[in-house]
Amino acid sequence: MMIKQKSSRVIVVGLCLTSLFITTLLLLALNNTATKHLQHIRRQLQLDTGIAQSDAQQPQEQQVYDPNYYAYLIIYYHRTQYDLARLLHDTLVPSTGETNDAPTSNKKHIAFQDRQHEEMTGCPHGLDLLPGIIHVQSSPNFFCDTSVLVEYLLRNSNIWQEKKGVKIIHLVYQNPFQLAVNNLLYHSQEPPPERWVKKTKLDICTTETWYDRQSLADLVESTLLQGSDPIMQYTDFQAIHSICVQLISSN
């Protein structure tokens, strides 16, 4: 009887050890599969972000991000955005004496001519963003075709420094009406923050044209006035002009 009980215990222990061994093998197999899956995901992310080497069979080398290969552009339109743009600029530019390969400033109030563009392309004048530099720009005229704009953004006059791309911080209002109201309230202050507001001969409601022929409606036609349900109509520009005249007359 004792022999049978011992034999049963041996069998039970053997079964437990066998089960534990099989479970361990399964866990190792699952862990190996999970590791390979994670390696595949990491590899795919590296390929998507351009970090992986051209030869996928070669061992990976640790990639270090170098900010000097990129140009940086901060775009703003309004006084509040100006303050935020300058704050971002000062935060990103390293303090005097620091040498951590951080991007530097071009020490200019604006990167290129604001509210102006080339007649033929519609791109801003002097759009040349050097790598390793933080550029701050107000109210750019981006009326050019997207493919032309990409070409202008990527061009580089610095032959000594490679340029891999441009990183842009674009400060925008979700509602253009809010921007218009803010502009009105800002310039309606007494005394006005900017002197030109008090110039009696200045008609701020005059329709702005470029090169004596390009109106704002013509320049935004390809983006805002297209389709069966466009964002704007040509008549909207005349309506905006009429509202401007009424507001100025009432003041």
C-alpha positions in Angstrom: 0.0 0.0 0.0 2.9 2.4 0.9 4.6 1.5 -2.4 1.5 2.5 -4.4 1.2 5.8 -2.5 4.8 6.7 -3.1 4.5 5.6 -6.7 1.5 7.9 -7.1 3.3 10.8 -5.5 6.3 10.3 -7.9 3.9 10.3 -10.9 2.2 13.5 -9.6 5.5 15.2 -9.1 6.7 14.1 -12.5 3.6 15.4 -14.1 4.0 18.8 -12.3 7.6 19.0 -13.4 6.7 18.1 -16.9 3.9 20.7 -16.9 6.2 23.3 -15.5 8.8 22.5 -18.1 6.3 22.8 -20.9 4.9 26.1 -19.5 8.5 27.5 -19.3 9.1 26.5 -22.9 5.8 28.2 -23.9 6.7 31.4 -22.0 10.2 31.4 -23.6 8.6 31.0 -27.0 6.1 33.7 -26.4 8.8 36.0 -25.1 10.9 35.3 -28.1 8.0 36.0 -30.4 7.1 39.2 -28.5 10.7 40.4 -28.7 10.8 39.8 -32.4 7.6 41.6 -32.8 8.9 44.6 -30.8 12.1 44.6 -32.9 9.9 44.6 -36.0 7.9 47.6 -34.8 11.0 49.5 -33.7 12.6 48.8 -37.1 9.4 50.0 -38.9 9.4 53.2 -36.9 13.0 53.8 -37.8 12.3 53.3 -41.5 9.3 55.6 -41.3 11.3 58.4 -39.6 14.3 58.0 -41.8 16.6 56.9 -39.0 17.4 53.4 -40.4 20.5 52.9 -42.5 20.1 52.4 -46.3 21.2 48.8 -46.0 18.7 47.0 -43.8 21.1 44.1 -43.4 23.8 46.1 -41.7 23.8 46.5 -37.9 22.1 49.6 -36.6 24.3 52.5 -35.3 23.1 54.9 -32.7 21.7 57.9 -34.5 22.2 61.3 -32.8 19.8 64.2 -33.7 21.8 67.2 -35.0 19.8 70.4 -35.0 22.3 72.0 -37.3 20.9 70.0 -40.3 17.5 71.7 -40.1 16.2 75.2 -40.4 13.5 76.4 -38.0 10.7 78.8 -38.8 8.2 80.4 -36.3 5.3 82.2 -38.1 3.0 84.6 -36.4 0.4 87.3 -37.4 -0.8 89.3 -34.4 0.7 91.2 -31.4 -0.1 88.4 -28.9 1.4 85.9 -31.3 4.4 88.1 -31.6 5.1 87.9 -27.9 4.6 84.1 -28.0 6.9 83.8 -31.0 9.7 85.8 -29.3 9.3 83.7 -26.2 9.6 80.5 -28.2 12.6 82.0 -29.9 14.4 82.9 -26.7 13.6 79.6 -25.2 15.0 77.6 -28.1 18.1 79.7 -28.5 20.9 78.7 -26.1 22.2 81.1 -23.5 25.5 82.9 -24.1 28.3 80.5 -23.5 26.4 77.3 -24.0 27.8 74.9 -26.6 25.3 72.1 -26.8 24.9 72.2 -30.6 21.5 73.9 -30.2 20.2 76.1 -33.1 21.1 79.7 -33.0 19.3 82.9 -33.9 19.8 84.9 -37.1 19.3 88.0 -34.9 16.7 89.5 -37.2 13.2 90.8 -36.4 11.8 88.9 -39.4 13.4 86.2 -41.6 12.2 87.7 -44.9 10.0 90.4 -46.3 6.5 90.2 -44.8 3.3 90.8 -46.8 5.2 90.8 -50.1 5.8 88.1 -52.7 7.4 87.5 -56.0 5.2 88.4 -58.9 5.8 85.2 -60.9 5.9 82.6 -58.2 3.8 84.1 -55.4 6.5 83.1 -52.8 7.9 85.6 -50.4 11.0 87.6 -51.3 14.3 86.4 -49.8 12.9 83.1 -48.6 16.3 81.5 -47.7 16.2 79.6 -44.4 19.7 78.6 -43.4 20.2 75.3 -41.4 21.0 75.5 -37.8 19.1 78.9 -37.5 15.8 79.8 -35.8 13.9 82.2 -38.1 11.0 84.3 -36.9 8.6 85.6 -39.5 5.4 87.7 -39.4 2.6 87.6 -41.9 4.2 85.8 -44.9 2.6 85.8 -48.3 2.5 82.1 -49.2 0.6 82.5 -52.5 2.8 80.1 -54.4 2.1 76.6 -55.5 2.9 74.0 -52.8 5.6 72.3 -54.9 7.3 75.6 -55.5 7.0 76.5 -51.8 8.6 73.3 -50.8 11.5 74.0 -53.2 11.9 77.5 -51.7 11.8 76.2 -48.1 14.4 73.6 -48.8 16.9 75.7 -50.7 20.1 76.5 -48.9 22.7 79.1 -49.7 25.1 77.8 -47.1 27.4 75.5 -49.1 29.3 74.5 -45.9 26.3 73.0 -44.0 23.9 70.3 -45.3 20.2 71.0 -44.9 17.9 68.1 -44.4 14.6 69.9 -43.9 12.6 72.7 -42.2 10.7 72.5 -38.9 7.9 75.0 -38.7 5.8 76.4 -35.8 2.8 78.1 -37.3 0.8 80.2 -34.8 -2.7 80.5 -36.2 -6.2 81.5 -35.0 -8.8 78.8 -35.2 -11.4 81.5 -36.2 -10.3 84.3 -38.6 -13.2 86.4 -37.3 -11.5 86.4 -33.9 -8.3 87.7 -35.5 -10.2 90.5 -37.2 -11.9 91.5 -33.9 -8.6 91.4 -32.1 -7.0 93.7 -34.7 -9.9 96.2 -34.4 -9.7 96.2 -30.6 -5.9 96.5 -30.6 -5.8 99.5 -33.0 -8.8 101.2 -31.4 -7.0 101.9 -28.1 -6.4 105.4 -27.0 -3.7 106.3 -27.5 -3.2 103.9 -30.4 -0.3 101.5 -30.0 0.9 102.3 -33.6 1.2 105.9 -34.9 -0.1 105.2 -38.4 -3.6 104.8 -37.1 -3.8 108.5 -36.6 -2.8 109.5 -40.1 -5.8 111.3 -41.5 -4.8 110.7 -45.2 -4.5 107.0 -44.7 -7.4 104.9 -46.0 -7.0 101.6 -44.3 -10.0 100.2 -46.2 -8.4 100.7 -49.6 -8.3 97.4 -51.6 -4.7 96.2 -51.5 -3.1 95.2 -54.8 0.3 93.9 -55.8 2.1 94.8 -59.0 -0.9 97.0 -59.9 -3.0 94.0 -60.9 -3.0 91.2 -58.3 -5.8 91.5 -55.8 -6.2 89.4 -52.7 -9.2 87.6 -54.2 -7.1 86.7 -57.2 -4.2 85.4 -55.1 -6.4 83.1 -52.8 -8.6 81.9 -55.7 -6.8 78.6 -56.0 -7.4 77.7 -52.3 -10.5 79.6 -51.0 -12.7 80.1 -54.0 -12.8 76.7 -55.6 -15.4 73.8 -55.5 -19.1 73.6 -55.3 -19.1 75.0 -51.7 -16.1 77.3 -51.5 -14.9 78.9 -48.3 -15.4 82.4 -49.7 -17.0 84.1 -52.7 -15.7 87.0 -54.7 -18.5 89.1 -53.4 -17.3 88.5 -49.8 -14.3 90.8 -50.4 -16.5 93.7 -51.4 -18.7 93.0 -48.4 -15.6 93.1 -46.1 -14.6 96.4 -47.7 -18.1 97.9 -47.0 -17.9 96.8 -43.4 -14.5 98.4 -43.0 -15.8 101.7 -44.4 -18.7 101.7 -42.0 -16.5 101.0 -39.0 -14.1 103.8 -39.9 -16.9 106.2 -40.6 -18.5 105.5 -37.2 -15.3 106.4 -35.4 
